[in-house]
Amino acid sequence: MGANVQVLSHAPEELTRGRLTRLGEGIGKVVYASDSWVVKRERHPREMIALILLWKSLRALDRVVPGGVGRRLMRRPSKRIRLLRLFFEAVVLAAPRGKWFTTHAGRMWRRHVKREARGAAVERTRLSGTSFVPQRVSFPPVRVKVDRWPGWMVVSEAAERVETTLHDRINELARAQRFDDIEVWLNRFVESRRAAWRHGVFSLDAHLKNYGVTADRIVLLDAGGLTSRWSDIERYPGFDYDFASPHEQLGLEWTLRDRPDIADRFNALWRASVNPEAIRELWPEK
């Protein structure tokens, strides 16, 4: 158990007082929250295989139907996506037990599970007790009510709830035309990555939705893409800026379309900071 996990004799009262709100979801987990705490439900392998099949189908749809319909559906999970996931779950259940785990979807599932486990280990051994990760509390298992299916779950750990994701904070500032503040947060984001490198930690999935905001602090929300192996960094495809500029890789193309000056400054900072040579200078000695 990491140094930033506080052991409690019982769960925080607000977790058991009412029904927790569904906050978000990914391939491997669904997140629920009270006002101050976040808990996670790990998905069953069958659900994960179904989501992978759904994702592959929507990508195939984008190749034959113009307009990026599949990308738009996956960008903001909705009731329609959940119904499609249930359909694919039925398809998975109809096949002989274990069949899907021998397919390409099964291999993707195994890679995801392995990557999640490795990232959690890196966070636990290298970032516990630092300001990079939310505070966590553990307690004896307790049953809590949750929004939507399955209606309840048993949890024994919760994490500090952040104010919002970095992605949403930047979009809020863009709607308010506060572009100078956006640049401040983008600079903080780069500096938070540099600080993590000093601990020997690199994120292979540095998407803005993977980071949260608390006051003026940026914290990591999903450890799935973390690595401490230099060989992973050397093979990291994100250093290739020929395909898309750094701000485009982070999904900021439309956010900064009216402020190319900020985009240019951020891109220059990112290219100067996020490259093997610059990372090596900060990487701790073995």
ABEGO torsion letter per residue (X at the ends): XBAABBBBABBBAAAAABBBBBAEBBAABBBBBBAABBBBBBBBAAAAAAAAAAAAAAAAAAAABBGGAAAAAAABBBAAAAAAAAAAAAAAAABBBGAAAABAAAAAAAAAAAAAAAAAAAAAAAABGBAABBBBBBBBBBBBBBBEOAGBBBBABBBBBBABBAAAAAAAAAAAGBAAAAAAAAAAAAAAAAAAAAAGBBBABBBAAABBBBEABBBBABAAABBABAAAAAABAAABAAABBAAAAAGAAAAAAABAAAAAAAAAAAAAABBAAAAAAABBBX
